[in-house]
Amino acid sequence: MEFGIHLVQQNVTIGECRELWGWADTAGFTWVDVSDHFYESPMTEKRGPYLECLASLAALAVDTERVRVGTCVLAIDYRHPAVLANALSTIDHLADGRLDVGLGAGWNVQEYSAYGIPFERIGQRLDRLEEGIQVLRALWEEPEANYTGDHFRLTDALCEPKPLQSRVPIWIGGVGERRTLQLVARYADGWNAPYLTVEDWLRLSGILDEWCERVGRDPGEIQRDVNLSFHLAATEGDRPKAVAHFEEVFGPAGDAFRQRGAILGTPSDAIDVLAPYAEAGVNRVNITLRPPWDWDALRAFAMEVVPAFSDS
């Protein structure tokens, strides 16, 4: 089982992010991504700074050499997919062909409302996501792209230069059983599942297999990850500090997240938490970092936890 970092780049400087990316590139991780939001996580009800996703991703691409880089979930409504295709193609060049693109239908109504973006019902947002994926593929893979949908239209459209990769991997994030997992089966190279217990991940992975069978897709073609919130204590003495960070991040939602996808406790506790995910067939666990992160905890994770799963 591999490990990645899902960074929530709020209340942090770009210098701190760059230090983290450079370290992660040589610390045993295979993936680093950034988040696509404009407002700090609403569960804390703060109004701190949030570094923009694509600009941060470009810096991440330049600052690393080994890890795959990408986005956890780009909200399809925040940018026209043709504009997004051109930006991401350039970023793939900056990354020397190491880009993966995570997409989603968007959910943060606070951001939609603040910026005057219509927040349509989930079915319409998923329709736009499905069309947006086809727009991206057409622009990346056809000399001149033509597409006619209900939401997007291309007419002899160019995207030059093309990405370095002949096929940029597309991920879809989410857990919707009827539509989201169907879109994963039809279009995606990877599925990202946020904050799930092993039991829930196995059940949803099984539903994804069923969708693959319905649409004629080999389920083995789709990589399957899970995000787990990271609150490790480097030593037993650091446990109170880690618990305080967890409670600050999640506030009243802490009890629910404690029962879902969170890494709490010491490195030995983390190994116990992660072992069932490896046994279940999770391809990669992405630890979700919300600043401020604990460097001692990160180094302990890289030195004690990651190697425990290197051969699984």
C-alpha positions in Angstrom: 0.0 0.0 0.0 1.3 3.4 -0.9 1.0 6.7 0.9 0.2 10.3 -0.3 -0.4 13.7 1.2 -3.6 15.6 0.7 -2.9 19.2 1.7 -5.6 21.6 2.8 -3.6 24.8 2.2 -5.4 27.1 4.5 -3.8 29.3 7.2 -0.3 28.6 5.8 2.3 30.4 3.8 3.5 29.3 0.4 7.0 28.9 1.9 5.7 26.4 4.5 4.0 24.5 1.7 7.1 24.4 -0.4 9.1 23.1 2.5 6.5 20.3 3.0 6.5 19.4 -0.7 10.3 19.2 -0.9 10.4 16.9 2.2 7.6 14.7 0.9 9.3 14.1 -2.4 12.1 12.2 -0.6 10.2 10.8 2.4 8.6 7.7 0.9 5.3 9.2 -0.4 4.2 8.7 -4.0 1.5 11.4 -4.2 1.0 15.0 -3.1 -2.1 17.0 -3.9 -3.7 20.4 -3.1 -7.3 21.4 -2.4 -9.6 23.4 -4.5 -11.3 25.9 -2.2 -11.4 29.7 -1.6 -12.7 29.7 2.0 -11.3 28.0 5.0 -13.1 24.8 6.0 -16.5 25.7 7.3 -16.3 23.3 10.2 -14.0 25.8 12.0 -16.1 28.8 11.0 -12.9 30.9 10.5 -12.0 33.3 7.7 -8.3 32.6 7.3 -6.2 32.7 4.1 -6.5 29.9 1.5 -3.9 29.5 -1.3 -5.5 29.1 -4.7 -5.4 25.6 -6.1 -4.0 25.8 -9.6 -1.3 28.4 -8.7 -0.3 26.2 -5.7 -0.3 23.1 -8.0 2.1 24.8 -10.4 4.5 25.5 -7.5 4.1 21.9 -6.3 5.0 20.6 -9.8 8.2 22.7 -9.9 9.2 21.9 -6.4 9.1 18.1 -6.7 10.8 15.5 -8.9 9.5 12.1 -7.9 5.9 12.2 -6.5 2.8 12.3 -8.6 1.2 15.7 -8.2 -2.4 16.7 -8.6 -5.7 17.8 -7.1 -7.9 15.9 -4.7 -11.1 17.4 -6.2 -11.3 20.3 -8.6 -14.8 21.7 -8.5 -16.0 21.6 -12.1 -18.1 24.8 -11.6 -15.2 27.0 -10.5 -13.6 27.2 -14.0 -14.7 26.5 -17.5 -13.3 23.1 -18.4 -11.6 24.5 -21.6 -9.7 27.0 -19.5 -9.0 24.3 -17.0 -7.6 22.0 -19.7 -5.1 24.6 -20.9 -3.9 25.4 -17.3 -3.5 21.7 -16.4 -1.7 20.9 -19.7 0.9 23.5 -18.8 1.2 22.2 -15.3 1.8 18.7 -16.7 4.8 20.2 -18.5 6.0 21.8 -15.3 5.8 18.4 -13.6 7.6 16.6 -16.4 4.5 14.4 -17.0 3.7 13.6 -13.3 0.2 15.2 -13.2 -3.0 13.5 -12.1 -6.3 15.4 -12.1 -8.9 14.9 -9.5 -12.4 16.2 -10.3 -15.7 16.6 -8.4 -19.1 18.2 -8.7 -18.5 20.8 -6.0 -20.2 21.1 -2.6 -19.3 24.2 -0.6 -22.4 26.3 -1.0 -20.7 29.1 1.0 -18.2 29.6 -1.8 -20.8 29.4 -4.5 -22.9 32.0 -2.8 -20.1 34.4 -2.0 -18.9 34.4 -5.6 -22.3 34.4 -7.3 -21.8 30.9 -8.8 -25.2 29.2 -9.2 -25.4 26.2 -6.8 -27.7 23.9 -8.8 -29.1 20.6 -7.5 -26.6 17.7 -7.3 -27.9 16.0 -10.4 -27.2 19.1 -12.5 -23.7 19.5 -11.0 -23.0 15.9 -11.8 -24.2 16.4 -15.4 -21.7 19.3 -15.7 -19.0 17.1 -14.3 -19.7 14.4 -16.8 -19.6 16.9 -19.7 -16.5 18.6 -18.2 -14.5 15.3 -18.3 -15.4 14.8 -21.9 -14.3 18.4 -22.7 -10.9 17.8 -21.0 -10.3 14.6 -22.8 -11.2 16.1 -26.2 -8.9 19.1 -25.7 -6.0 17.0 -24.4 -6.3 14.1 -26.9 -7.7 15.5 -30.2 -5.9 17.9 -32.6 -9.0 20.1 -32.7 -11.8 19.4 -30.3 -15.5 19.5 -31.1 -18.1 18.8 -28.5 -21.8 19.7 -28.0 -23.4 19.2 -24.7 -26.1 20.8 -22.6 -23.6 22.8 -20.7 -20.4 23.1 -22.7 -19.6 23.5 -26.4 -16.3 23.3 -28.4 -15.9 24.3 -32.0 -12.5 23.4 -33.6 -11.0 24.2 -30.2 -7.3 24.1 -29.6 -5.3 23.2 -26.5 -1.6 23.6 -27.2 0.7 22.3 -26.0 -0.8 19.0 -25.3 0.1 17.4 -22.0 3.3 15.5 -22.0 1.4 12.3 -21.0 -0.5 10.6 -23.8 -3.3 10.1 -21.2 -3.5 12.3 -18.1 -5.0 10.2 -15.3 -8.4 11.5 -14.2 -9.7 10.8 -10.7 -13.2 11.4 -9.4 -13.8 12.0 -5.7 -16.9 11.2 -3.8 -19.1 8.4 -2.5 -22.5 8.8 -4.3 -23.6 5.3 -5.1 -26.0 5.9 -8.0 -24.2 8.6 -10.0 -20.7 9.4 -8.7 -19.5 5.7 -8.7 -21.1 5.3 -12.1 -19.1 8.2 -13.5 -16.0 6.6 -12.0 -16.7 3.4 -13.8 -17.3 5.2 -17.1 -14.6 7.8 -17.1 -12.0 7.7 -14.3 -8.6 6.2 -13.9 -8.9 6.5 -10.1 -11.5 6.8 -7.3 -10.8 9.0 -4.2 -12.9 8.2 -1.2 -12.9 10.8 1.6 -12.8 9.7 5.3 -14.3 6.2 5.3 -14.1 3.3 7.6 -12.7 0.1 6.1 -16.2 -1.4 6.1 -17.7 1.5 4.2 -14.8 1.6 1.8 -15.2 -2.1 1.0 -19.0 -1.7 0.5 -18.6 1.2 -1.9 -15.7 -0.4 -3.7 -18.0 -3.4 -4.3 -20.6 -1.0 -5.7 -18.0 0.4 -8.0 -17.2 -3.1 -9.2 -20.9 -3.6 -10.0 -21.0 -0.4 -12.0 -17.9 -1.5 -13.9 -19.6 -4.7 -14.8 -22.7 -2.8 -16.1 -20.6 -0.4 -18.3 -18.2 -3.1 -19.5 -15.1 -1.8 -17.7 -12.4 -3.9 -16.1 -12.5 -2.9 -12.4 -8.8 -3.6 -12.1 -8.1 -0.5 -14.3 -9.3 1.9 -11.5 -7.0 2.8 -8.7 -8.7 3.2 -5.3 -7.6 5.5 -2.6 -8.9 6.8 0.7 -8.2 10.0 2.6 -7.7 9.8 6.4 -7.3 12.9 8.5 -3.9 13.1 10.1 -3.4 13.7 13.8 -0.4 11.6 14.8 1.5 11.9 18.0 5.2 11.2 17.4 5.5 9.8 21.0 3.1 9.0 23.8 4.0 12.3 25.4 2.8 14.2 22.3 -0.7 12.6 22.4 -2.4 15.6 24.1 -1.1 18.0 21.5 -2.3 15.7 18.7 -5.8 15.4 20.3 -5.9 19.2 20.7 -5.2 19.6 17.0 -7.9 17.1 16.1 -10.5 18.9 18.3 -9.5 22.3 16.9 -9.9 21.1 13.3 -13.2 19.3 13.7 -14.9 21.0 16.6 -18.4 19.7 17.2 -18.0 17.2 14.3 -15.1 15.5 16.1 -17.0 12.6 17.4 -18.3 11.7 14.0 -14.9 11.9 12.4 -13.3 9.9 15.2 -15.5 7.0 14.1 -14.7 7.6 10.4 -11.4 8.2 8.7 -8.8 9.6 11.1 -5.3 8.6 12.2 -5.0 9.3 15.9 -2.4 8.2 18.4 1.2 7.0 18.1 2.9 5.4 15.2 2.1 1.9 16.5 -1.6 3.0 16.8 -1.4 4.2 13.2 -0.1 0.9 12.0 -3.0 -0.9 13.7 -5.5 1.6 12.1 -4.0 1.2 8.6 -3.4 -2.5 8.4 -7.1 -3.3 7.7 -7.1 -0.8 4.8 -4.1 -2.6 3.3 -5.8 -6.0 3.7 -8.9 -4.6 2.1 -7.0 -3.7 -1.1 -6.7 0.1 -0.7 -4.1 1.2 -3.2 -3.0 4.3 -1.4 -3.9 6.1 1.8 -3.6 9.9 1.6 -3.0 11.6 4.9 -5.0 14.9 5.1 -2.9 17.7 6.5 -4.5 20.8 8.0 -2.0 23.4 9.2 -0.3 23.7 11.5 1.3 20.3 11.0 3.6 18.6 13.4 7.0 18.0 11.8 8.0 15.4 14.5 4.8 13.5 13.7 5.3 13.7 10.0 8.9 12.4 10.3 7.7 9.6 12.6 5.1 8.6 10.1 7.6 8.5 7.3 10.2 6.5 9.3 8.0 4.1 11.3 4.6 3.8 9.6 5.3 4.0 5.8 8.0 1.2 5.8 5.6 -1.1 7.6 3.5 -1.3 4.5 6.1 -1.0 1.8 5.8 -4.7 0.9 2.1 -5.1 1.2 
